[in-house]
């Protein structure tokens, strides 16, 4: 099997976030870099240091489910990070990414909804939207195809900062963590890598936070948004996979009374 660089990068990022005291270990010898030592993680997972080093190096090795679970425990991963680690360890050969298309029926449903709604693909490209989402968020129809992307809007458009106000940074980091979980499953794909490199150049925050390698899972919730007409309004939001194509995700917003 080919090498697995995303698995190695994720393991390194989680190891760097832990201190010996976090896992019940003494400080030991002086450390030149933050985080646990490789041999410490290997010991906690009850595997050899050599085997763990091969995993971190992204070598062509295939860890068992039990080994992955042991590593998840050693690195104190939360539920979302644990699922991500298992997905990375499984790996898979993927065809090059192709921008998805929205079936006409789904597009008409979205356009007919009274509340803000839009459809995204796996790369977070905005593929369909309605008038209410243009009024609340931004008019994606005025953007070029390459800029019709939720991350590009969030990190490069002043409208996004106005929309979220003081909560922009928290929301932007949340979105980035959600995107990272998908990005890692498309290693080396030009479409994903191209989007990331563009955002790293255009946004200092993206460049800084990308290195943190944070992972999150999608959940429904609420947001307080700043309206163009003045004032703020609270919205509940949720996302759903489309039956026609699981790669498509429908996002819905409902204003709270």
N, C-alpha and C positions, 0 to 999 in steps of 0.2 A: 504494500500500500504506500502511497506517497507520504511525504512528511506532513506533519500537522502543526504548522506554525501558530495558528490561532489558539490551540490547546496550550502550547508552551507559553505564549504571551499571557494568557489568562492565569495560568498557574503562577508565573512570576509576579504578576500584578497583585494577586491575593497574598502571596508570601510576603511581599514588601509592605503590606498594610498591617501585618501582625508584629507584635513585640513578644519577647519570651514570656513576660508576665501574663499576656493574654491567654497563653496555653499552659500555664502552670510550670514554666521552666525558669531556671535561674538565668541571670544575665550572661554568665559564662565569659568567654574571652571578648576582647574589644572587637567591635564591628565597624568595618569601613563603610558599609551601606546600611540603610534602615531595613528592618524586617527580620524575619527568621532566616537561619542558615538552611541550605538545602538538606544537610544531613539531619537537621532538627525536624523538618517536615517529613522526611523519609522515615525517621524513627517514630514519629507520632502516627504515621500511616502503616507502620509495620511492613515497610518494603525496603529494599536495598537503596543506598544512596546512588549507586550507579544507575539503577532503573529509573529513579526519580529524575536524575540529571538528564537522561535520555528523553524523558517526557518534556521537561522544560526546554530542551533544545529543539523540540519539534521534530524529533527523529521519527523514522518510520516504524513505530511500535504501536501495538494495539492493546491497551490495558483492559483488563476484565471489568465487568460491572462492579465486582466486589472491591477491586483496587480503586476505582473511581469514587466509590462511596466512602472508602477509607480516607482518600485524599480530601473529599468534601468535609469530612469530620475534622481532619487534622487542620484544615485551613479555616474552620469555623464559618463555612458558607451558609448563607440563609437559603430559604427554599428556592427562590428564583435563581440564585447563583448555582445552587446544586443542580437544578434542571439544565442550566446552561452548560455546566461542566460535563454532564452526561451527553448532551447533544454534541458538544465539541469532540468528545472522546469517540463517539460513534463515527463521526465523519461521514462524508459521502461525496461522490463525484457529481458535480452539478454542471449542467449545460450553461453556457454564458447567459447572463441575465438579459431578458428581453422585456421592455416596458409592457405592462399588461394593458388590456383593453376591457372596457366595461360593456356588458351586454346592453342592448338598447332598452330592454324592459326595466333593468335596474336603473339605468340613467333617467328614464322617465319617472320612476318612482321617487328618486332623489330630488329631481327638479320640482316635483309636485308637493313635496313635504312643506308644511308651513313653517317649521322651525329650521334653524341652521343645520345643514347636513352636507357631508362630502364623502367621497370614496378615495382611499389611497391604496397603492400597491406595496409590495414588499420593501421597496427602496424609499417609501414615503412620498412618492410622486402623487400629486393630486390629479385624479383622473376624471372625476365628475363632482359637481357641486351645484348648489341651488342659490337663488337670489338672496335668501336669508343669510346664508353663510358669507356671501359677498358683502352684505350690509354689516354683519357683525365682525368678521375677521378681515378679509381683504378680497378684492375681486381678482381671482386667479385667472380670469379670462383676459386680463390686461397684461399678463406676464408671458414671457417666452416659455416654450416647452421646458427648457432646461431650468428655469427659475420657478416652475410650477411644482414646488416641493415644500413640504411642511418645514423641514429643517432649514432649507434655504431662507424661507420666510422668517422663521424664528430668529435666526442668527445674523441676518444681514439687512433686515428691513426695520426701519424706525417705527413703522406701524405696529410691529409686534411688541416693541418696548412700550409704546403708548397703551396698547391693548391690555397688557399684564401689569403695567405700572411697577410698583415696588416688588411685586412677586415674579418679575420676569426671570431673574436668575434661577430661582428655584424651579420654575416651570421649564426653562430651557435645559437645565441639567437633567430633569426627569425625562424629557423627550430624548435627549442624547443617550441616556442610559437604556431606554427602550429600543432605540435604533441600533445601539451597539450590540444588543443581543441578537439581532437579525444579521447585521453586518458580518459578525464573526463566522456565520455559517456560509458566507460567500467569499472564502479566502482567495485573494488575487483577482477577483472579478473586476474588469476595467470599469464597469458602470458604477459599482460601489466605491472602488478606490478613487475614481475620478471625482465623485461627489465629495468624498472626505477631503481630498487634497484641495479642492476648490474652497471648501469651508475653512480649512486650516489657514489658507491665505487670506480669506476675506473676514475672518472673525477671530480676534485674539482670545475671546472666551472659549470658543470651540477648540482652538489649538491647545489651550491650557487644560481644559476638562477632558479632552480626548485621551490624554496620557493617563488619566485616572482609571480608565477601563472599567467604569462602573456599569453594572447590569441591573435592569429593573424589569418587572413584568407588568403588563397592561392591566389596569383596574379602572372601574368606573369611579366617579367622584364629583366634585364640584369646583367651580372656578368663579372668582369675582373679576369681571372684566370691565375695562373703562370704555365707555361708549363714545363714538364720534360726536354724538349730539350733546355730550356732557353727562356727568354723573357716572355711576357704576351700576352694574346689575349682576346678580348671582345666577349661574347656570349649572345645572346638573348635566353630566356628559357620560356617554358610554359608547363602546365600540363593539361591532359584531362582524363575524366573518360571513361572506356571501356564499350562498349555496352554489352559485354558478362556478365560482372559482375561489377556493380557500385563501388564495393569495390576496384577494380583495378584502378590504376592511371598510365597513361603513361606520362613520362617526356621527353621532347625533347629539344635539344640544337642546335642552329644554330650560326656559327661563323659570326660575323659582319665584313663586308669588310672595 
